[in-house]
Amino acid sequence: MGIPKTGGVGLNRTRREILGMTAAGLIVPFESGCLVLRPESRLLPSRIGLPSPFEVPLPVPAVLTDSYDVTVRESQAQILPGVKTAIWGYNGTFPGPTIEAQSNSPVSLRLRNALPAPIVNHLHGGHTPPESDGYPTDFVLPQSQREYIYPNKQRAATLWYHDHRMDFTGPQVWRGLAGFYIIRDEAEQKLPLPRGDKEIPLLICDRSFDADGSFLYPALKTGGVQSEYMGGVLGDVILVNGAPWPALEVSNTRYRFRILNASNARRYELALDPPGAASSFIQIGSDGGLLAAPVHHRSIRIAPAERFDVVIDFSQFRVGSTVTLFNKAAGGTPAGQIMRFHITRSERDESQIPAVLATDVPEPDRRAATVTRIFSFSYRRGMKSWNINGKPFDPARMDATPKLGATEIWQLQTDFSHPLHIHLGHFRVLSHSGRPGPYDAGWKDTIDLGPGQTANILMKFSDYRGHYVFHCHNLEHEDMAMMGNFEVI
């Protein structure tokens, strides 16, 4: 994969194949009449031997519940056996500590930067005032600090926080700057869902490693991404909560997993082997919290930045057996494995999955919208950048000015695969190249569109005036200018 150095798509392609690729947005005409491939995500192979899967236990990040003083610093982590990896971490850990908060109870996050480079912190999925949203140029300079105020005036949900520095989000997240942020409320806590040690966050990402065990990334030391990787960087080691292909001992009961795809560019199609007699996953929540009712899936497609809150019922499997979480999208490659569950014991299960999970997820009403805006996400071959409506990101230009309290329809169009994220609030999917897809239920802040697809989303701009951004969450696309501004007025 990647950008071909010369010429077109090859003489062995039939006209039908070329037309099909063009319709899918995978190739575009050159001025010379030749055809060239669009830049696709590309594997960056590790230069060190890969560890055997399922030999290390699944770690669970530390939890912050009262004090939110965090220092971002470099530290050494044991990720691969026998070598140390230098990471950039919140409190020196990768992932960062899980921040737990209560709905409508503000959090003051005091962030100190002990790194040699600027950082920006973004609460992804947070309904946040603009000065604390993590605008890409709101730098926290080295040896300085910033206070972020998160009001948490929103539903219980699985959010996450990560670096958002303009042009450098990809390499800085790759180095470790990501962690969970979980909001809880009384309504959710009253439900008989799995809890305690049977509620586990899973931060899934891919990384590549150099021969000395350090993270390998194109131009990691200089910043920015090399042009041949501008379609997205793929690693060949799958990490879950910072561990390569880990294993978890479970009982034959239900477990709740808050799954986050924190990869720069990799998509996953998660499935279980064996799949079990009933559905593999019972989805109870999405980006913005609980669904109205459970949704059953045999597999789940999850793009960068998306979250799926699911229950796996291990009573489908006998005690003493193993179940593998794998990635159908990666075939027989190392990235095809995620982690393994060992059903080691029998326990009584008092958890349940109610037929009604939440009552604040009404069917979206497009009649509430007063404005429709169209945004086209595409590759500009002449500029070698990813653009929105033909323009690269410019902090000085506003691409939309919604009014405070207004509800709008945004039509999102793509030429390639793009996971699209909007800051400030959550939205409902009205249509996704037809009706909403199987993974569009509930309140969302990120939607994955394939080549040539169109989605219509409904979003209300409430509570805060100011500047925000929307962008592709393929981090290499974002760093290569696929981001826009909007100002709530």
C-alpha positions in Angstrom: 0.0 0.0 0.0 1.0 3.7 -0.1 1.5 6.2 -2.9 3.0 4.7 -6.0 6.1 6.5 -7.1 5.3 6.7 -10.8 2.5 6.2 -13.3 -0.9 4.7 -13.0 -2.7 1.7 -11.7 -1.0 -0.9 -13.9 -1.7 -2.2 -17.4 -3.2 -5.4 -16.1 -6.3 -3.6 -14.7 -9.5 -4.0 -16.7 -11.6 -0.9 -17.6 -14.3 -2.3 -15.3 -11.9 -2.5 -12.4 -10.6 1.0 -13.0 -14.2 2.4 -13.1 -15.1 0.6 -10.0 -12.0 1.9 -8.1 -12.8 5.4 -9.4 -16.4 5.2 -8.1 -15.2 4.0 -4.7 -12.9 7.0 -4.5 -9.7 4.9 -4.5 -8.2 6.4 -7.6 -8.4 9.9 -9.2 -7.5 11.2 -12.7 -4.2 13.0 -13.1 -3.8 16.0 -15.3 -1.8 13.9 -17.7 -4.6 11.4 -18.1 -3.0 8.8 -16.0 -4.6 7.3 -12.9 -3.0 7.1 -9.5 -4.0 5.6 -6.2 -5.0 7.8 -3.3 -2.7 7.5 -0.3 -3.8 4.6 1.8 -2.9 3.7 5.4 0.4 1.9 5.3 2.0 -0.7 7.6 5.3 0.3 9.3 7.0 -3.0 10.2 8.7 -3.3 13.5 12.5 -3.9 13.5 12.4 -6.1 16.6 11.1 -9.6 17.0 7.4 -9.6 18.0 6.4 -11.2 21.3 4.2 -14.3 21.5 0.6 -13.4 22.0 -1.5 -14.1 25.2 1.5 -14.5 27.5 1.1 -11.3 29.6 -1.8 -10.4 31.9 -4.1 -7.5 30.9 -3.2 -4.4 32.9 -5.9 -2.0 34.1 -5.0 1.7 34.2 -4.9 3.4 37.6 -8.0 5.5 38.5 -8.2 9.1 39.5 -11.4 10.1 41.4 -10.6 13.0 43.7 -7.3 14.8 42.9 -6.7 15.6 39.2 -3.2 16.9 39.2 -1.4 15.3 36.3 2.2 15.7 35.0 2.9 14.8 31.4 6.4 13.4 31.3 8.7 10.9 29.7 9.3 7.5 31.4 10.4 4.0 30.6 7.8 1.3 30.2 8.1 -2.5 29.9 6.0 -3.2 26.9 8.0 -5.8 24.9 9.9 -8.5 26.8 13.5 -7.8 27.5 13.6 -4.1 26.4 12.4 -0.8 27.7 10.3 1.7 25.7 10.5 5.4 26.2 6.9 6.8 26.4 5.3 10.1 26.8 2.6 9.6 29.4 0.1 11.3 31.7 1.8 10.8 35.1 4.3 8.8 33.1 2.0 5.9 32.2 0.6 4.5 29.0 -2.3 4.6 28.9 -2.8 7.5 31.2 -4.8 7.1 34.4 -8.5 6.7 34.0 -10.3 9.8 35.2 -13.6 9.1 36.8 -16.2 11.9 37.3 -19.8 12.3 38.2 -22.3 13.9 35.8 -22.9 17.6 36.6 -20.0 17.6 39.0 -17.1 19.7 37.6 -13.5 18.5 37.4 -10.5 20.8 37.5 -7.6 19.0 35.7 -4.3 20.7 36.4 -1.9 19.6 33.7 1.8 20.2 34.0 4.0 19.7 30.9 7.4 18.2 31.8 8.1 17.2 28.1 10.5 18.9 25.7 7.6 19.8 23.3 4.3 21.7 23.6 1.1 19.7 24.3 -2.6 20.3 24.1 -5.2 18.3 26.0 -8.6 17.4 24.5 -11.4 15.7 26.3 -12.8 13.7 23.4 -16.6 13.6 23.7 -16.6 16.3 26.4 -19.3 19.0 26.4 -16.7 21.6 27.3 -16.3 25.4 27.2 -13.9 26.5 24.4 -11.1 27.6 26.7 -10.9 24.0 28.0 -11.7 22.1 24.8 -8.1 21.7 23.7 -8.1 23.9 20.6 -5.0 22.7 18.5 -3.0 25.9 19.1 -3.8 26.4 22.8 -0.4 25.1 23.7 0.8 24.1 27.1 4.5 24.9 26.7 7.3 22.9 28.2 7.8 23.5 32.0 4.4 25.3 32.2 0.9 24.2 33.3 -2.7 24.8 32.5 -6.0 24.2 34.3 -8.8 22.6 32.3 -12.3 22.9 33.6 -14.7 20.1 32.6 -18.3 20.8 33.8 -19.5 17.3 33.0 -22.9 18.6 32.1 -23.7 15.5 30.1 -24.8 11.9 30.3 -22.8 9.1 31.8 -20.5 7.9 29.0 -17.1 6.5 28.1 -14.9 9.5 27.0 -11.2 9.7 26.5 -8.5 12.4 26.6 -5.6 12.7 24.3 -3.1 15.2 22.9 -4.4 17.5 20.2 -1.4 19.6 19.2 -1.7 21.0 15.7 0.3 19.1 13.1 1.7 16.8 15.8 -1.3 14.8 17.1 -0.3 11.6 15.4 3.3 11.3 16.7 2.4 12.5 20.2 -0.6 10.1 20.7 1.6 7.3 19.2 4.1 8.0 22.0 1.4 7.4 24.6 -0.7 10.5 25.2 -4.1 8.9 25.7 -6.3 7.8 28.5 -9.9 7.0 29.6 -12.3 9.6 31.1 -15.5 7.9 32.5 -18.6 9.9 33.5 -21.1 8.2 35.8 -24.6 9.1 36.9 -27.2 7.8 39.3 -29.5 6.5 36.6 -26.8 4.2 35.1 -25.6 3.1 38.5 -29.0 1.9 39.4 -29.0 -0.6 36.4 -28.0 -4.2 37.3 -25.2 -4.2 34.8 -21.8 -5.9 35.5 -19.7 -3.7 37.8 -16.6 -3.8 40.0 -13.9 -6.1 38.7 -16.4 -7.1 35.9 -16.4 -3.7 34.4 -13.1 -3.2 32.5 -11.9 -0.5 30.0 -10.0 -1.8 26.9 -7.9 0.8 25.1 -6.9 -0.9 21.9 -4.2 0.5 19.6 -1.4 -0.6 17.3 2.3 0.3 17.5 5.5 -0.5 15.8 8.9 -0.8 17.6 12.5 -0.2 16.6 15.3 -2.7 17.2 16.1 -1.2 20.6 12.4 -1.4 21.7 11.6 2.3 21.2 8.5 3.3 19.4 8.9 3.4 15.6 7.1 6.2 13.8 7.9 8.1 10.5 9.8 11.2 11.5 9.1 10.6 15.2 12.1 12.7 16.2 11.5 15.6 13.9 7.7 15.7 14.0 5.2 15.5 11.2 4.7 12.4 9.1 6.6 11.3 5.9 4.5 11.7 2.8 4.4 8.0 2.0 2.6 7.5 5.4 0.2 10.4 5.0 -2.7 8.0 4.4 -2.2 6.7 8.0 0.4 4.8 10.0 -0.4 1.1 10.9 1.6 -0.8 13.5 2.1 -4.5 13.7 1.8 -5.0 17.5 -1.6 -4.8 19.0 -1.6 -3.3 22.5 -4.5 -3.5 24.9 -4.1 -1.1 27.9 -0.5 -0.9 26.9 0.3 -4.6 26.8 0.9 -6.7 23.7 -1.9 -9.3 23.0 -2.7 -9.8 26.7 -4.8 -12.4 28.4 -7.5 -12.0 31.1 -8.8 -14.6 33.5 -12.6 -14.4 33.8 -15.5 -16.3 35.4 -18.4 -17.8 33.5 -20.4 -14.6 34.0 -21.2 -11.4 32.2 -18.5 -8.7 31.9 -18.8 -5.1 30.8 -16.1 -3.9 28.5 -15.7 -0.2 27.6 -13.8 -0.5 24.3 -11.9 2.4 22.7 -10.1 2.4 19.4 -7.1 4.6 20.2 -5.2 3.8 17.1 -3.9 6.5 14.8 -5.4 4.9 11.6 -6.3 1.3 12.1 -9.8 0.0 12.0 -10.9 -3.2 13.6 -13.7 -5.6 13.1 -13.9 -7.3 16.5 -15.2 -10.8 16.8 -14.9 -13.8 19.2 -13.4 -17.2 18.5 -15.5 -19.3 19.2 -18.4 -17.0 18.8 -20.7 -18.6 21.3 -24.2 -19.8 20.9 -25.8 -16.4 21.4 -24.6 -13.0 20.1 -20.9 -12.3 20.7 -21.4 -8.7 21.9 -24.4 -7.0 23.5 -23.9 -3.3 22.9 -25.3 -1.2 25.7 -23.6 2.1 24.9 -21.9 4.2 22.2 -19.7 7.3 22.2 -22.3 9.4 24.1 -23.5 6.9 26.7 -26.2 4.3 27.1 -28.4 3.2 24.2 -32.2 3.2 24.5 -32.1 -0.6 24.3 -29.4 -3.3 23.9 -28.1 -4.1 20.4 -26.8 -7.6 19.6 -23.7 -8.0 17.3 -21.8 -11.0 16.0 -18.9 -8.6 15.2 -18.2 -4.9 15.7 -16.5 -2.5 13.3 -14.8 0.2 15.3 -12.8 3.1 13.7 -10.2 5.4 15.4 -11.7 7.3 18.3 -15.0 5.4 18.5 -16.2 3.7 21.7 -18.4 0.7 22.2 -19.8 -0.2 25.6 -20.5 -3.9 25.4 -21.3 -6.9 27.5 -19.8 -10.4 26.8 -21.6 -13.3 28.5 -19.0 -15.9 29.3 -21.6 -18.4 30.5 -21.8 -19.4 26.8 -18.5 -21.1 27.3 -17.4 -24.0 29.5 -15.0 -23.4 32.4 -11.5 -24.3 31.4 -11.9 -23.0 27.8 -10.4 -20.0 26.1 -12.0 -17.3 23.9 -10.0 -15.1 21.6 -10.9 -11.5 20.7 -9.7 -11.1 17.2 -9.7 -8.6 14.3 -11.5 -9.9 11.2 -10.2 -6.9 9.3 -6.6 -8.0 9.5 -6.8 -11.5 8.2 -3.9 -13.8 9.2 -1.5 -11.0 10.1 -0.2 -10.4 13.7 -2.8 -7.5 13.8 -5.5 -10.2 13.5 -5.2 -11.0 17.2 -6.3 -8.7 20.0 -6.4 -10.6 23.4 -7.6 -13.8 25.0 -10.0 -14.7 27.8 -9.4 -17.7 30.0 -12.7 -18.9 31.7 -11.1 -20.2 34.8 -13.9 -20.4 37.4 -17.6 -20.7 38.0 -19.4 -17.9 39.8 -23.0 -16.8 40.5 -24.0 -14.0 38.2 -26.4 -11.4 39.6 -26.0 -8.9 36.7 -28.7 -8.4 34.1 -29.1 -6.5 30.9 -32.4 -4.5 31.0 -34.6 -4.3 27.9 -34.7 -0.5 28.5 -31.3 1.1 29.2 -32.1 4.8 28.9 -35.1 7.0 28.2 -33.2 10.1 27.0 -32.4 8.7 23.5 -35.5 9.7 21.5 -35.7 9.2 17.8 -34.0 12.2 16.1 -36.3 14.7 14.6 -34.9 16.4 11.5 -37.7 19.0 11.6 -35.8 20.6 14.5 -33.0 21.6 12.2 -33.0 25.2 10.9 -29.7 25.0 8.8 -28.1 22.3 6.7 -24.4 22.5 5.9 -22.4 20.3 3.5 -18.8 19.3 4.2 -16.8 17.3 1.8 -13.7 15.5 3.1 -11.2 14.8 0.3 -7.6 14.4 -0.8 -6.0 17.3 -2.8 -3.4 15.6 -5.0 -1.8 19.0 -6.0 -1.4 20.1 -2.5 -0.7 16.6 -1.1 -3.0 17.3 1.8 -6.3 16.1 3.2 -8.9 19.0 3.0 -12.4 19.9 3.9 -14.4 21.6 1.1 -11.2 21.8 -0.8 -9.4 23.9 1.8 -6.7 22.9 4.3 -7.0 23.8 8.0 -6.5 27.5 8.8 -7.0 28.6 12.4 -8.0 32.1 11.2 -10.9 30.9 9.0 -14.3 30.0 10.3 -16.0 27.2 8.2 -19.4 27.4 10.1 -21.0 29.8 12.5 -24.0 28.0 14.2 -26.1 30.0 16.6 -26.2 29.1 20.3 -29.2 26.8 20.9 -29.6 26.0 17.2 -30.1 22.5 15.8 -28.4 21.8 12.5 -28.0 19.0 10.0 -24.5 18.5 8.8 -24.1 16.5 5.6 -20.6 14.8 5.6 -19.3 13.5 2.3 -16.1 11.5 1.8 -13.8 10.4 -1.1 -12.0 7.9 1.1 -12.3 6.2 4.5 -12.6 8.9 7.2 -13.6 8.6 10.9 -15.1 12.1 11.4 -15.2 13.8 14.8 -17.0 17.0 15.9 -16.0 18.8 19.1 -18.4 20.3 21.7 -21.4 17.9 21.6 -22.9 14.6 20.5 -25.0 14.1 17.5 -27.6 11.6 16.1 -27.1 9.8 12.8 -30.1 10.5 10.5 -28.7 8.6 7.5 -25.5 6.8 6.6 -25.6 6.3 2.8 -29.2 5.3 3.3 -30.5 4.4 6.7 -28.3 4.5 9.8 -25.9 1.6 10.0 -25.6 -1.1 12.6 -23.0 0.9 14.6 -24.7 4.3 14.4 -27.1 3.8 17.3 -27.4 6.3 20.2 -25.5 9.5 20.8 -22.3 9.7 18.7 -19.3 12.1 18.4 -17.4 10.1 15.8 -18.8 8.5 12.7 -16.9 6.3 10.3 -17.5 6.9 6.6 -16.2 4.7 3.8 -15.1 5.8 0.3 -17.8 7.7 -1.5 -20.2 7.6 1.5 -22.5 10.4 2.8 -24.0 10.8 6.3 -26.5 13.3 7.6 -26.1 14.0 11.3 -28.3 16.1 13.7 -26.6 18.2 16.3 -27.7 20.9 18.8 -25.1 23.6 19.7 -25.8 24.3 23.4 -24.4 26.0 26.5 -21.1 27.5 25.1 -20.2 30.1 22.6 -16.7 30.1 21.1 -14.3 28.4 18.7 -14.2 24.6 18.1 -12.9 22.2 15.5 -14.2 19.2 13.5 -11.8 16.8 11.7 -10.9 13.4 10.5 -9.7 11.2 13.4 -7.2 9.3 11.2 -4.5 11.3 13.0 -2.2 11.4 9.9 -5.1 12.9 7.9 -5.7 15.4 10.7 -2.1 16.4 10.9 -2.1 16.8 7.1 -4.8 19.6 7.4 -8.1 17.7 7.4 -9.6 19.9 10.0 -12.1 22.8 10.0 -13.3 25.5 12.4 -16.7 26.4 13.7 -17.7 29.2 16.0 -20.9 29.1 18.1 -22.2 32.6 18.1 
